[in-house]
Amino acid sequence: MNTQVKVKRRLSIDELNQQIIESIQEIKGRNIVRLDLRRLGESPADMFIICEGNSTTQTKAISDNIQRRIRERLNMFPNHVEGERNALWICVDYFSIVVHVFHPEARIFYELEDLWGDATITEYDSL
């Protein structure tokens, strides 16, 4: 009798980070930054990934692409998604990483990078 044993692989935060960044770049997201919050006390997540689209249509497309790619490649679903209706600020929560996809004006208004200014910031190129 041939019995297959499924081994569940532990997903690393770096792997999830890489897949999210690539999915943003694939839809031409701009001004991509990662805020590493791990060394800060009382942070809501390990990392924030922040980016922007040129329009609400693009911010929605970026959010959709992140969710599709993570579901297909990592078999993972977000804990919560907020803001898809207006698409000015879409928040996609993957527990350890929270993705913020902004319309440019909303990003300037909320200034998340300044709010979490003690975080380690990594900038990524837009493709």
KOLLUMTOR-386651 format. One record per residue: residue in one letter; residue number from 1; x, y, z of N, C-alpha, C, CB in turn. Coordinates in steps of 0.1 Angstrom, whole numbers, plus 2048, in hexadecimal, padded with zeros to 3 digits. Glycine has a CB too. Example, Ala and Ser with C-alpha at 12.3 -4.5 7.8 and 13.67 -1.06 7.14 Angstrom:
BEGIN
{"A"; 1; {884; 7C7; 84E}; {87B; 7D3; 84E}; {884; 7DF; 84E}; {871; 7D3; 85A}}
{"S"; 2; {880; 7EA; 847}; {889; 7F5; 847}; {881; 800; 84F}; {88D; 7FA; 839}}
% end
This chain:
BEGIN
{"M"; 1; {808; 7F4; 800}; {800; 800; 800}; {809; 80C; 800}; {7F6; 800; 80C}}
{"N"; 2; {806; 815; 7F7}; {80E; 822; 7F5}; {807; 82D; 7FD}; {810; 826; 7E6}}
{"T"; 3; {80D; 831; 808}; {807; 83C; 810}; {810; 849; 80E}; {806; 838; 81E}}
{"Q"; 4; {809; 853; 80B}; {810; 860; 80A}; {80E; 868; 817}; {80B; 868; 7FE}}
{"V"; 5; {819; 86D; 81B}; {819; 876; 827}; {81B; 884; 823}; {823; 871; 832}}
{"K"; 6; {812; 88C; 827}; {813; 89B; 824}; {81B; 8A1; 82F}; {806; 8A2; 822}}
{"V"; 7; {825; 8A8; 82C}; {82D; 8B0; 835}; {82A; 8BF; 833}; {83D; 8AD; 834}}
{"K"; 8; {825; 8C5; 83E}; {822; 8D3; 83D}; {82F; 8DB; 840}; {817; 8D7; 847}}
{"R"; 9; {833; 8E3; 837}; {83F; 8EB; 838}; {83B; 8F8; 83F}; {845; 8EE; 82A}}
{"R"; 10; {844; 8FD; 848}; {842; 909; 84F}; {846; 915; 846}; {84A; 909; 85C}}
{"L"; 11; {83D; 91E; 845}; {83F; 92A; 83C}; {847; 934; 843}; {831; 930; 838}}
{"S"; 12; {852; 939; 83D}; {85A; 943; 843}; {855; 951; 840}; {869; 941; 83F}}
{"I"; 13; {857; 95A; 849}; {853; 968; 847}; {85A; 96E; 83B}; {856; 970; 854}}
{"D"; 14; {867; 96A; 839}; {86E; 96F; 82D}; {868; 96A; 820}; {87D; 96A; 82E}}
{"E"; 15; {863; 95E; 820}; {85C; 958; 814}; {84F; 960; 811}; {85A; 949; 815}}
{"L"; 16; {847; 962; 81B}; {83B; 96A; 81A}; {83E; 978; 815}; {833; 96A; 827}}
{"N"; 17; {848; 97E; 81B}; {84C; 98C; 817}; {850; 98C; 809}; {858; 990; 820}}
{"Q"; 18; {858; 983; 804}; {85C; 983; 7F6}; {851; 981; 7EC}; {866; 977; 7F4}}
{"Q"; 19; {847; 978; 7F0}; {83C; 976; 7E7}; {833; 983; 7E6}; {834; 96A; 7EC}}
{"I"; 20; {831; 98A; 7F1}; {829; 996; 7F2}; {830; 9A1; 7E9}; {827; 99B; 800}}
{"I"; 21; {83D; 9A3; 7EB}; {844; 9AD; 7E4}; {843; 9AA; 7D5}; {853; 9AE; 7E8}}
{"E"; 22; {846; 99E; 7D1}; {845; 99A; 7C2}; {837; 99C; 7BD}; {84A; 98C; 7C0}}
{"S"; 23; {82D; 99A; 7C5}; {81F; 99B; 7C0}; {81C; 9AA; 7BE}; {815; 995; 7C9}}
{"I"; 24; {822; 9B3; 7C6}; {820; 9C1; 7C5}; {827; 9C6; 7B8}; {825; 9C9; 7D1}}
{"Q"; 25; {833; 9C2; 7B7}; {83B; 9C6; 7AB}; {835; 9C1; 79E}; {849; 9C0; 7AC}}
{"E"; 26; {82F; 9B6; 79E}; {828; 9B0; 792}; {81D; 9B9; 78D}; {823; 9A2; 795}}
{"I"; 27; {816; 9C0; 796}; {80B; 9C9; 792}; {810; 9D8; 791}; {7FF; 9C8; 79C}}
{"K"; 28; {81D; 9DA; 792}; {824; 9E7; 790}; {821; 9F0; 79C}; {81F; 9EE; 784}}
{"G"; 29; {81F; 9EA; 7A8}; {81E; 9F2; 7B4}; {82A; 9FB; 7B6}; {81C; 9E9; 7C1}}
{"R"; 30; {829; A06; 7BC}; {834; A10; 7BE}; {837; A13; 7CC}; {830; A1D; 7B7}}
{"N"; 31; {843; A18; 7CE}; {847; A1D; 7DC}; {845; A12; 7E6}; {840; A29; 7E0}}
{"I"; 32; {84B; A06; 7E4}; {84A; 9FA; 7EC}; {854; 9FB; 7F8}; {84B; 9ED; 7E4}}
{"V"; 33; {84F; 9FA; 804}; {858; 9FA; 810}; {853; 9EF; 819}; {858; A08; 817}}
{"R"; 34; {85D; 9E9; 820}; {85A; 9E0; 82B}; {85E; 9E6; 838}; {860; 9D2; 828}}
{"L"; 35; {855; 9E6; 842}; {859; 9EB; 84F}; {85A; 9DE; 858}; {84E; 9F5; 855}}
{"D"; 36; {866; 9DC; 85D}; {868; 9D0; 866}; {865; 9D5; 874}; {877; 9CB; 864}}
{"L"; 37; {85B; 9D0; 87A}; {856; 9D5; 887}; {85A; 9CB; 892}; {848; 9D6; 887}}
{"R"; 38; {862; 9C0; 88F}; {865; 9B6; 898}; {86C; 9BA; 8A5}; {86D; 9AB; 892}}
{"R"; 39; {874; 9C4; 8A4}; {87C; 9C9; 8AF}; {875; 9D3; 8B8}; {889; 9CE; 8AB}}
{"L"; 40; {869; 9D7; 8B3}; {861; 9E1; 8BA}; {857; 9DA; 8C4}; {859; 9EA; 8B0}}
{"G"; 41; {855; 9DF; 8CF}; {84C; 9D9; 8D8}; {83D; 9DD; 8D4}; {84E; 9DD; 8E7}}
{"E"; 42; {834; 9D3; 8D7}; {826; 9D6; 8D5}; {822; 9D9; 8C6}; {822; 9E1; 8DD}}
{"S"; 43; {82A; 9D4; 8BD}; {826; 9D6; 8AF}; {81B; 9CD; 8AB}; {832; 9D5; 8A6}}
{"P"; 44; {812; 9D1; 8A2}; {807; 9C9; 89E}; {80A; 9BD; 895}; {7FC; 9D1; 897}}
{"A"; 45; {816; 9BD; 88F}; {81B; 9B3; 886}; {82A; 9B3; 886}; {815; 9B5; 877}}
{"D"; 46; {830; 9A9; 880}; {83E; 9A8; 87E}; {843; 9B2; 874}; {843; 99A; 87A}}
{"M"; 47; {83B; 9B4; 869}; {83F; 9BD; 85E}; {832; 9C3; 858}; {846; 9B5; 853}}
{"F"; 48; {834; 9CF; 853}; {82B; 9D6; 84A}; {832; 9D7; 83D}; {827; 9E4; 850}}
{"I"; 49; {82A; 9D4; 832}; {82F; 9D7; 825}; {825; 9E1; 81F}; {82F; 9CA; 81B}}
{"I"; 50; {82B; 9EC; 81B}; {823; 9F8; 816}; {826; 9FB; 807}; {825; A04; 81F}}
{"C"; 51; {81C; 9FD; 7FF}; {81E; A01; 7F1}; {813; A09; 7ED}; {81F; 9F4; 7E8}}
{"E"; 52; {813; A0E; 7E1}; {808; A15; 7DB}; {806; A12; 7CC}; {80B; A24; 7DD}}
{"G"; 53; {7FA; A15; 7C8}; {7F6; A14; 7BA}; {7F2; A22; 7B5}; {7EA; A0A; 7B8}}
{"N"; 54; {7F2; A24; 7A8}; {7EF; A31; 7A3}; {7E0; A34; 7A3}; {7F3; A31; 794}}
{"S"; 55; {7D7; A2A; 7A5}; {7C9; A2C; 7A5}; {7C2; A22; 7AE}; {7C3; A2B; 796}}
{"T"; 56; {7B6; A24; 7B1}; {7AF; A1A; 7B9}; {7AE; A0D; 7B2}; {7A1; A1F; 7BD}}
{"T"; 57; {7AD; A0D; 7A5}; {7AD; A01; 79D}; {7BA; 9F9; 79F}; {7AA; A04; 78E}}
{"Q"; 58; {7C5; A00; 79E}; {7D2; 9F9; 7A0}; {7D4; 9F5; 7AF}; {7DD; A03; 79C}}
{"T"; 59; {7CF; 9FC; 7B9}; {7D1; 9F8; 7C6}; {7C9; 9EB; 7C9}; {7CC; A03; 7D0}}
{"K"; 60; {7BD; 9EA; 7C3}; {7B5; 9DE; 7C4}; {7BC; 9D2; 7BD}; {7A7; 9E0; 7BE}}
{"A"; 61; {7C1; 9D5; 7B1}; {7C8; 9CA; 7A9}; {7D5; 9C5; 7B1}; {7CD; 9D0; 79C}}
{"I"; 62; {7DC; 9CE; 7B8}; {7E7; 9CA; 7C0}; {7E3; 9C1; 7CB}; {7EF; 9D6; 7C5}}
{"S"; 63; {7D8; 9C5; 7D2}; {7D3; 9BD; 7DD}; {7CE; 9B0; 7D9}; {7C8; 9C5; 7E4}}
{"D"; 64; {7C7; 9AF; 7CE}; {7C2; 9A3; 7C8}; {7CE; 99A; 7C4}; {7B9; 9A5; 7BC}}
{"N"; 65; {7D8; 99F; 7BE}; {7E4; 997; 7BA}; {7EB; 992; 7C6}; {7ED; 9A0; 7B1}}
{"I"; 66; {7ED; 999; 7D0}; {7F3; 994; 7DC}; {7EB; 988; 7E2}; {7F4; 99F; 7E7}}
{"Q"; 67; {7DE; 98A; 7E3}; {7D6; 97F; 7E9}; {7D6; 972; 7E0}; {7C8; 983; 7EB}}
{"R"; 68; {7D6; 974; 7D3}; {7D6; 969; 7C9}; {7E3; 962; 7CA}; {7D3; 96E; 7BB}}
{"R"; 69; {7EE; 969; 7C9}; {7FB; 963; 7C9}; {7FE; 95B; 7D6}; {806; 96E; 7C7}}
{"I"; 70; {7FB; 961; 7E1}; {7FD; 95B; 7EE}; {7F5; 94E; 7F0}; {7FB; 965; 7FA}}
{"R"; 71; {7E9; 94F; 7EB}; {7E0; 943; 7EB}; {7E5; 938; 7E2}; {7D1; 947; 7E7}}
{"E"; 72; {7E9; 93C; 7D6}; {7EE; 931; 7CD}; {7FB; 92C; 7D0}; {7EE; 937; 7BF}}
{"R"; 73; {805; 934; 7D4}; {812; 930; 7D7}; {815; 92B; 7E5}; {81C; 93B; 7D3}}
{"L"; 74; {80E; 931; 7EE}; {811; 92D; 7FC}; {805; 927; 803}; {815; 939; 804}}
{"N"; 75; {7FA; 926; 7FC}; {7EE; 920; 802}; {7EA; 927; 80F}; {7EF; 911; 804}}
{"M"; 76; {7EA; 934; 80F}; {7E7; 93C; 81A}; {7DD; 947; 817}; {7F4; 942; 820}}
{"F"; 77; {7D4; 949; 820}; {7CA; 954; 81E}; {7CC; 95E; 829}; {7BB; 94D; 820}}
{"P"; 78; {7C8; 96B; 825}; {7CA; 976; 82F}; {7C0; 974; 83B}; {7C7; 983; 829}}
{"N"; 79; {7C5; 978; 847}; {7BC; 978; 852}; {7B0; 982; 851}; {7C4; 97C; 85F}}
{"H"; 80; {7B3; 98D; 84A}; {7A9; 997; 848}; {7AE; 9A1; 83D}; {7A7; 9A0; 855}}
{"V"; 81; {7A4; 9A6; 835}; {7A6; 9B0; 82B}; {79C; 9BB; 82D}; {7A5; 9A9; 81C}}
{"E"; 82; {7A1; 9C7; 82C}; {799; 9D3; 82F}; {79C; 9DD; 824}; {79C; 9D9; 83D}}
{"G"; 83; {791; 9E4; 820}; {793; 9F0; 817}; {791; 9ED; 808}; {79F; 9F6; 81A}}
{"E"; 84; {78D; 9E1; 804}; {78D; 9DE; 7F6}; {782; 9E6; 7EF}; {78A; 9CF; 7F4}}
{"R"; 85; {777; 9EA; 7F5}; {76C; 9F0; 7EF}; {771; 9FE; 7E9}; {761; 9F2; 7F8}}
{"N"; 86; {777; A06; 7F1}; {77B; A14; 7EC}; {789; A13; 7E6}; {77B; A1D; 7F8}}
{"A"; 87; {791; A0A; 7EB}; {79F; A07; 7E5}; {7A8; A14; 7E6}; {79E; A03; 7D7}}
{"L"; 88; {7A6; A1C; 7F1}; {7AF; A27; 7F3}; {7BA; A22; 7FD}; {7A8; A33; 7F9}}
{"W"; 89; {7B7; A18; 805}; {7C1; A12; 80E}; {7BC; A04; 811}; {7C2; A1A; 81C}}
{"I"; 90; {7C2; 9FA; 80B}; {7BE; 9ED; 80D}; {7C9; 9E6; 817}; {7BE; 9E5; 800}}
{"C"; 91; {7C4; 9E0; 821}; {7CC; 9D9; 82B}; {7CA; 9CA; 82A}; {7C9; 9DE; 839}}
{"V"; 92; {7D5; 9C3; 827}; {7D4; 9B4; 826}; {7DC; 9AE; 831}; {7D9; 9AF; 818}}
{"D"; 93; {7D6; 9A8; 83B}; {7DC; 9A3; 847}; {7E0; 994; 846}; {7D3; 9A6; 853}}
{"Y"; 94; {7ED; 991; 846}; {7F1; 983; 847}; {7F8; 980; 854}; {7FB; 981; 83B}}
{"F"; 95; {7F2; 985; 85F}; {7F7; 983; 86D}; {805; 989; 86F}; {7F7; 974; 870}}
{"S"; 96; {80F; 983; 86A}; {81D; 988; 86C}; {820; 993; 863}; {827; 97D; 86B}}
{"I"; 97; {81A; 994; 857}; {81D; 99F; 84E}; {80F; 9A5; 84A}; {824; 99A; 841}}
{"V"; 98; {80E; 9B2; 84C}; {802; 9BA; 848}; {806; 9C3; 83C}; {7FD; 9C2; 854}}
{"V"; 99; {7FF; 9C1; 831}; {802; 9C9; 825}; {7F8; 9D4; 824}; {800; 9BF; 818}}
{"H"; 100; {7FD; 9E0; 821}; {7F6; 9EC; 81F}; {7F7; 9F1; 811}; {7FA; 9F8; 82A}}
{"V"; 101; {7ED; 9F1; 809}; {7ED; 9F5; 7FB}; {7E5; A02; 7FB}; {7E7; 9EA; 7F2}}
{"F"; 102; {7EC; A0D; 7F8}; {7E7; A1A; 7F8}; {7E5; A21; 7EB}; {7EF; A23; 801}}
{"H"; 103; {7DB; A29; 7EA}; {7DA; A33; 7DF}; {7E3; A3E; 7E4}; {7CB; A39; 7DD}}
{"P"; 104; {7EB; A45; 7DB}; {7F6; A4E; 7E0}; {7F1; A59; 7EA}; {7FB; A55; 7D4}}
{"E"; 105; {7E5; A5F; 7E8}; {7E1; A69; 7F1}; {7DE; A64; 7FF}; {7D4; A70; 7EB}}
{"A"; 106; {7D8; A58; 800}; {7D6; A52; 80D}; {7E3; A4E; 814}; {7CD; A45; 80B}}
{"R"; 107; {7ED; A4A; 80C}; {7F9; A47; 813}; {800; A53; 819}; {803; A41; 808}}
{"I"; 108; {7FF; A5E; 812}; {804; A6B; 817}; {7FD; A6F; 824}; {804; A76; 80C}}
{"F"; 109; {7F0; A6D; 823}; {7E7; A71; 82F}; {7EA; A69; 83B}; {7D9; A70; 82B}}
{"Y"; 110; {7EC; A5C; 83A}; {7ED; A53; 846}; {7FC; A52; 84B}; {7E8; A46; 843}}
{"E"; 111; {805; A54; 842}; {814; A54; 846}; {818; A48; 84F}; {817; A61; 84D}}
{"L"; 112; {815; A3C; 84B}; {818; A30; 853}; {827; A2F; 855}; {813; A24; 84C}}
{"E"; 113; {82F; A33; 84B}; {83E; A32; 84D}; {843; A3B; 858}; {845; A36; 840}}
{"D"; 114; {83C; A47; 85A}; {840; A50; 865}; {83B; A4B; 872}; {83A; A5E; 862}}
{"L"; 115; {82F; A45; 872}; {829; A40; 87E}; {831; A34; 884}; {81B; A3A; 87B}}
{"W"; 116; {837; A2C; 87C}; {840; A21; 880}; {84E; A25; 87D}; {83C; A14; 87A}}
{"G"; 117; {853; A31; 87F}; {860; A36; 87C}; {86C; A2E; 882}; {861; A44; 87F}}
{"D"; 118; {869; A27; 88D}; {874; A1F; 893}; {877; A12; 88D}; {871; A1D; 8A2}}
{"A"; 119; {86E; A0E; 883}; {86F; A01; 87C}; {87B; A02; 873}; {863; 9FE; 875}}
{"T"; 120; {881; 9F6; 870}; {88B; 9F4; 866}; {884; 9F5; 858}; {894; 9E7; 868}}
{"I"; 121; {888; 9FE; 850}; {881; A00; 843}; {88A; 9FB; 837}; {87E; A0F; 841}}
{"T"; 122; {884; 9F2; 82F}; {88A; 9ED; 823}; {882; 9F2; 817}; {88B; 9DE; 823}}
{"E"; 123; {888; 9F8; 80D}; {881; 9FD; 801}; {884; 9F3; 7F6}; {886; A0B; 7FD}}
{"Y"; 124; {879; 9F1; 7EE}; {87A; 9E7; 7E2}; {877; 9EF; 7D5}; {870; 9DC; 7E4}}
{"D"; 125; {87E; 9EB; 7CB}; {87C; 9F1; 7BE}; {86F; 9ED; 7B8}; {887; 9ED; 7B4}}
{"S"; 126; {869; 9F6; 7B1}; {85D; 9F3; 7A9}; {862; 9EE; 79C}; {853; A00; 7A8}}
{"L"; 127; {85B; 9E5; 796}; {85F; 9DF; 789}; {858; 9E6; 77E}; {85C; 9D0; 788}}
% end
